[in-house]
Amino acid sequence: MQQLKHRIGLLQLMVGNRPPAKIPIPVPPSRLAKSNEPRSHPLQLNEQGQILEAAIEAAANAILKS
């Protein structure tokens, strides 16, 4: 029994406390990527999107200027 505990202790030292392995999973292409047709017009932002875009630009400019 003592020998088993010693071996387990050695294995833990060799392996260490590692997080579980992450297995990559292929992600299928989006529906937009599948379409070979060129867009006739760019996507338009709604009012909330325009406000968010302006806020992001203002924050980025403030960071760059500081």
C-alpha positions as CSV (number, residue, x, y, z in Angstrom):
1,M,0.0,0.0,0.0
2,Q,2.8,2.4,0.9
3,Q,4.5,1.6,-2.5
4,L,1.3,2.5,-4.3
5,K,1.0,5.8,-2.5
6,H,4.6,6.5,-3.4
7,R,4.0,5.8,-7.1
8,I,0.8,7.9,-7.2
9,G,2.8,10.8,-5.6
10,L,5.5,10.4,-8.2
11,L,2.9,10.5,-11.0
12,Q,1.4,13.7,-9.6
13,L,4.8,15.3,-9.5
14,M,5.5,14.3,-13.1
15,V,2.1,15.4,-14.4
16,G,1.4,18.3,-12.1
17,N,-1.9,20.1,-11.8
18,R,-2.9,20.7,-15.4
19,P,-6.3,21.8,-16.6
20,P,-8.2,19.3,-18.7
21,A,-7.1,19.0,-22.3
22,K,-9.1,21.1,-24.8
23,I,-10.1,19.2,-27.9
24,P,-10.4,21.4,-31.0
25,I,-13.8,21.1,-32.6
26,P,-14.2,22.3,-36.2
27,V,-16.7,25.1,-36.6
28,P,-18.8,25.0,-39.8
29,P,-18.5,28.1,-42.0
30,S,-21.2,30.7,-41.5
31,R,-24.1,31.1,-43.9
32,L,-22.6,34.3,-45.1
33,A,-19.3,32.7,-46.0
34,K,-21.1,30.0,-48.0
35,S,-22.7,32.6,-50.3
36,N,-20.5,33.4,-53.3
37,E,-22.8,36.3,-54.3
38,P,-21.3,39.8,-53.8
39,R,-23.4,42.0,-51.5
40,S,-25.3,44.6,-53.4
41,H,-25.2,47.0,-50.4
42,P,-23.4,47.1,-47.1
43,L,-25.3,46.1,-44.0
44,Q,-26.9,49.1,-42.2
45,L,-26.8,49.5,-38.5
46,N,-30.0,50.2,-36.6
47,E,-30.2,53.2,-34.2
48,Q,-28.8,51.2,-31.3
49,G,-25.9,49.9,-33.4
50,Q,-25.1,53.4,-34.6
51,I,-25.0,54.6,-31.0
52,L,-22.8,51.7,-30.0
53,E,-20.4,52.3,-32.9
54,A,-20.1,56.0,-32.0
55,A,-19.4,55.1,-28.3
56,I,-16.7,52.6,-29.3
57,E,-15.0,55.1,-31.6
58,A,-15.1,57.8,-28.9
59,A,-13.6,55.4,-26.3
60,A,-10.9,54.3,-28.7
61,N,-10.0,57.9,-29.6
62,A,-9.9,58.8,-26.0
63,I,-7.5,55.9,-25.2
64,L,-5.3,56.8,-28.2
65,K,-5.1,60.4,-27.2
66,S,-4.2,59.8,-23.6
